[in-house]
Amino acid sequence: MPQLLVIKCERGIGLQQCVVSETDLKLRDMCIIHTKKGQFFGHIIKGPIPVEDTSAVKASCRLLRKATPEDIKQHQENKELEEQALQVCAKKIQQRKLSMKLIDVKFMFDRSKATFYFTAEGRVDFRELVKDLAYEFRMRIEMKQVGVRDEAKLLGGHGCCGLALCCNKFLENFEPVSIRMAKVQNLTLDPNKISGVCGRLMCCLAYEYPTYEEQRKKFPKVGQKVVLNGETGKIKYLDVLEEIARVEFPDGRVIDVEAQELNKPGARG
């Protein structure tokens, strides 16, 4: 039976899925894969998992082999070369007085190409820089301008929760995140509390948002009038997970009411 492997490569490519007919690879084994971007070194983080219907799996890479001692040695050498490349590129950027901030560099496993990641406020003419780097490293050079969220994904780090950044650990794509998501979840709107290390709204604001949106349908809106035991009050606060609404009456009394009470006939004013 075909088997699924989930493989984590280093920065710049993320998680990859591979379907094989059979394999002796197991969890945490290192391997060499081929993607549409080229060859990469990675390790198994999930699998092998038997798959009955391969059409339901979106394979993104092809397994070349289990990593040999030579492969592991080359991987380590590549990492050392990447550190050198960062220093060389930074120096060339300074010499050519280019308005760009170098973030990271990633070599293909077979050293056929090096991709340099950078941020910049506008367009940068890096043609001469590419020539410098190609002459220095004798391989194809790609310069890739990224945004602040991509920068965090590449460099990694830890969020305010104390865990590794979601974007660096498992997120493949960035989904839109809005301030409304924080409002619906009754979170503070202090930018320092709901922004990630990239300075943008935290990706995790979107995780529970659909649940909160669905739960909110059980309640009147905040500010709407409701009738309870013949008295008219106003919704001041909602706890959609506990399914409780806080109602304030004209005389100043405040009571907590379960959602089912607000859904009785005549309760919504």
C-alpha positions as CSV (number, residue, x, y, z in Angstrom):
1,M,0.0,0.0,0.0
2,P,1.3,3.5,-0.8
3,Q,2.6,5.5,2.2
4,L,2.6,9.2,3.0
5,L,5.6,11.0,4.4
6,V,5.5,14.5,5.7
7,I,9.0,16.1,5.5
8,K,10.2,19.3,7.1
9,C,12.9,21.2,5.2
10,E,14.7,24.2,6.5
11,R,13.7,27.8,6.0
12,G,12.5,28.8,2.6
13,I,10.5,25.7,1.7
14,G,8.7,24.4,4.8
15,L,6.7,21.2,4.9
16,Q,6.5,18.8,2.0
17,Q,4.3,15.8,1.3
18,C,5.7,12.7,-0.5
19,V,3.9,9.5,-1.5
20,V,6.0,6.4,-1.9
21,S,5.2,2.8,-2.8
22,E,7.3,1.5,0.1
23,T,10.0,2.8,2.3
24,D,12.2,1.9,5.2
25,L,12.2,5.5,6.4
26,K,10.8,6.2,9.8
27,L,10.0,9.2,12.0
28,R,12.9,11.7,12.4
29,D,15.0,10.0,9.6
30,M,16.8,12.4,7.3
31,C,16.4,12.3,3.6
32,I,16.9,14.1,0.3
33,I,13.9,15.2,-1.7
34,H,13.2,16.9,-5.1
35,T,10.6,19.6,-5.4
36,K,9.8,21.9,-8.3
37,K,12.3,24.3,-6.7
38,G,15.1,21.8,-6.7
39,Q,16.8,19.4,-4.2
40,F,16.5,19.8,-0.5
41,F,17.6,18.2,2.7
42,G,14.9,17.4,5.3
43,H,13.7,15.0,8.0
44,I,10.5,13.0,8.5
45,I,8.1,14.6,11.0
46,K,5.1,12.4,10.2
47,G,4.7,9.0,8.8
48,P,5.0,6.7,7.0
49,I,1.2,6.6,6.9
50,P,-0.7,4.0,4.8
51,V,-2.7,5.8,2.1
52,E,-5.5,4.0,0.2
53,D,-6.5,6.8,-2.1
54,T,-3.4,8.6,-3.4
55,S,-5.6,11.1,-5.4
56,A,-6.7,12.6,-2.1
57,V,-3.1,13.5,-1.2
58,K,-1.4,16.5,-2.6
59,A,2.1,15.3,-3.1
60,S,4.6,18.2,-3.3
61,C,7.9,16.4,-3.6
62,R,9.6,13.2,-4.7
63,L,11.8,11.2,-2.4
64,L,15.2,10.7,-3.8
65,R,16.9,8.7,-0.9
66,K,17.5,8.3,2.7
67,A,20.3,10.7,3.7
68,T,23.7,9.1,3.6
69,P,26.7,10.1,5.9
70,E,28.0,12.0,2.8
71,D,24.7,13.8,2.4
72,I,24.7,14.8,6.1
73,K,28.2,16.1,5.8
74,Q,27.3,18.1,2.7
75,H,24.3,19.6,4.5
76,Q,26.5,20.8,7.3
77,E,28.9,22.3,4.8
78,N,26.0,24.0,3.0
79,K,25.0,25.6,6.3
80,E,28.6,26.9,6.8
81,L,28.6,28.2,3.3
82,E,25.3,30.0,3.9
83,E,26.9,31.8,6.8
84,Q,29.8,32.9,4.6
85,A,27.4,33.9,1.9
86,L,25.4,36.1,4.3
87,Q,28.6,38.0,5.3
88,V,29.8,38.4,1.7
89,C,26.4,39.6,0.5
90,A,26.0,42.1,3.3
91,K,29.4,43.5,2.5
92,K,28.6,43.8,-1.2
93,I,25.3,45.5,-0.4
94,Q,27.2,48.0,1.8
95,Q,29.8,48.6,-0.9
96,R,27.1,49.2,-3.6
97,K,25.1,51.3,-1.2
98,L,21.9,49.5,-1.9
99,S,18.8,50.3,0.2
100,M,17.9,46.7,1.2
101,K,18.0,44.7,4.4
102,L,19.5,41.2,4.0
103,I,17.5,38.6,5.9
104,D,18.6,35.1,5.0
105,V,20.2,32.9,2.3
106,K,19.4,29.3,1.4
107,F,21.4,27.0,-0.8
108,M,19.9,24.2,-2.8
109,F,21.2,20.9,-1.4
110,D,23.2,20.3,-4.6
111,R,24.5,23.9,-4.6
112,S,23.0,24.6,-8.0
113,K,21.3,27.8,-6.7
114,A,21.5,30.2,-3.8
115,T,18.4,32.3,-2.9
116,F,19.0,35.5,-0.9
117,Y,16.0,37.0,0.9
118,F,15.8,40.7,1.7
119,T,13.4,43.4,2.6
120,A,13.2,46.9,1.1
121,E,10.8,49.8,1.1
122,G,10.7,49.9,-2.7
123,R,12.2,48.3,-5.8
124,V,16.0,47.7,-5.8
125,D,18.3,47.4,-8.8
126,F,20.4,44.4,-7.7
127,R,21.7,43.3,-11.1
128,E,25.3,44.1,-10.3
129,L,25.0,42.5,-6.9
130,V,23.8,39.3,-8.5
131,K,26.9,39.4,-10.8
132,D,29.1,39.8,-7.8
133,L,27.6,36.9,-6.0
134,A,27.5,34.6,-9.0
135,Y,31.3,35.3,-9.5
136,E,31.9,34.7,-5.8
137,F,30.0,31.4,-5.4
138,R,29.9,30.0,-9.0
139,M,26.2,29.1,-8.9
140,R,22.9,30.6,-10.0
141,I,21.8,33.5,-7.8
142,E,18.2,34.5,-7.0
143,M,17.3,37.6,-5.0
144,K,13.9,37.5,-3.4
145,Q,12.2,40.5,-1.8
146,V,9.9,39.5,1.1
147,G,7.6,41.3,3.5
148,V,7.8,41.5,7.3
149,R,5.6,38.4,7.8
150,D,7.9,36.4,5.5
151,E,10.9,37.7,7.4
152,A,9.5,36.2,10.6
153,K,8.7,32.9,8.8
154,L,12.3,32.7,7.6
155,L,14.1,33.6,10.8
156,G,11.7,32.0,13.3
157,G,11.4,32.9,17.0
158,H,8.8,32.7,19.7
159,G,5.5,34.3,20.2
160,C,4.0,35.8,23.3
161,C,2.5,32.3,24.1
162,G,6.1,31.1,24.5
163,L,5.8,28.6,21.6
164,A,7.7,28.7,18.2
165,L,6.1,31.0,15.6
166,C,3.3,29.3,13.8
167,C,4.5,30.7,10.5
168,N,7.9,29.2,10.9
169,K,6.7,25.9,12.4
170,F,3.7,24.8,10.3
171,L,1.9,27.5,8.4
172,E,2.4,27.2,4.6
173,N,0.5,30.3,3.6
174,F,-0.5,33.6,5.2
175,E,-4.2,34.0,5.6
176,P,-5.8,37.5,5.9
177,V,-6.1,38.6,9.5
178,S,-8.3,41.6,10.5
179,I,-8.9,43.6,13.6
180,R,-12.5,42.4,13.5
181,M,-11.3,38.9,14.5
182,A,-9.9,40.4,17.8
183,K,-13.1,42.3,18.4
184,V,-15.4,39.2,17.9
185,Q,-13.2,37.3,20.4
186,N,-13.4,40.1,23.0
187,L,-9.7,40.5,22.9
188,T,-7.9,43.7,23.8
189,L,-7.3,46.0,20.8
190,D,-3.9,47.1,22.2
191,P,-1.5,46.6,19.2
192,N,1.2,45.4,21.5
193,K,-1.0,42.6,22.7
194,I,-2.4,41.3,19.4
195,S,0.6,41.9,17.1
196,G,3.2,39.2,16.4
197,V,7.0,39.7,16.3
198,C,6.6,40.8,12.6
199,G,4.5,43.8,13.8
200,R,1.4,42.6,12.0
201,L,-1.7,41.1,13.6
202,M,-1.0,37.6,15.0
203,C,-1.9,34.7,12.7
204,C,-3.6,32.8,15.5
205,L,-6.4,35.4,15.7
206,A,-7.9,33.6,12.8
207,Y,-7.8,30.1,14.4
208,E,-10.9,30.4,16.6
209,Y,-12.6,33.2,14.7
210,P,-15.1,30.9,12.8
211,T,-16.2,29.3,16.1
212,Y,-16.8,32.7,17.7
213,E,-18.7,33.9,14.6
214,E,-21.0,30.8,14.7
215,Q,-21.6,31.2,18.5
216,R,-22.5,34.8,18.1
217,K,-25.5,33.9,16.0
218,K,-27.1,32.6,19.2
219,F,-27.1,36.1,20.8
220,P,-28.5,39.6,20.1
221,K,-25.8,42.1,19.3
222,V,-24.1,44.1,22.0
223,G,-26.2,47.3,22.6
224,Q,-29.5,45.6,21.5
225,K,-32.4,45.7,23.9
226,V,-33.9,42.6,25.4
227,V,-36.9,41.8,27.5
228,L,-36.5,39.6,30.6
229,N,-39.4,38.9,33.0
230,G,-41.2,42.0,31.6
231,E,-38.3,44.3,32.1
232,T,-36.3,45.8,29.2
233,G,-32.5,45.9,29.4
234,K,-29.6,46.2,27.1
235,I,-26.8,43.8,26.2
236,K,-23.5,45.1,27.5
237,Y,-21.2,42.2,27.0
238,L,-21.2,38.7,25.5
239,D,-19.2,35.6,26.5
240,V,-20.0,33.5,23.4
241,L,-18.0,30.4,24.6
242,E,-19.8,30.2,27.9
243,E,-23.0,31.2,26.1
244,I,-23.7,34.0,28.6
245,A,-24.8,37.6,28.0
246,R,-24.5,40.5,30.5
247,V,-27.6,42.6,30.6
248,E,-27.9,46.0,32.2
249,F,-31.3,47.5,33.3
250,P,-32.2,51.2,33.6
251,D,-32.0,51.1,37.4
252,G,-28.3,50.0,37.1
253,R,-28.8,46.3,37.9
254,V,-26.6,44.0,35.9
255,I,-27.3,40.3,35.5
256,D,-25.8,37.4,33.5
257,V,-28.2,35.5,31.3
258,E,-27.8,32.2,29.4
259,A,-28.2,32.4,25.6
260,Q,-31.2,30.1,25.7
261,E,-33.1,32.7,27.8
262,L,-32.5,35.3,25.1
263,N,-33.9,33.0,22.4
264,K,-37.3,32.6,24.0
265,P,-40.2,34.2,22.2
266,G,-40.5,37.9,22.9
267,A,-37.1,38.1,24.6
268,R,-35.4,40.1,21.9
269,G,-36.6,43.7,21.9
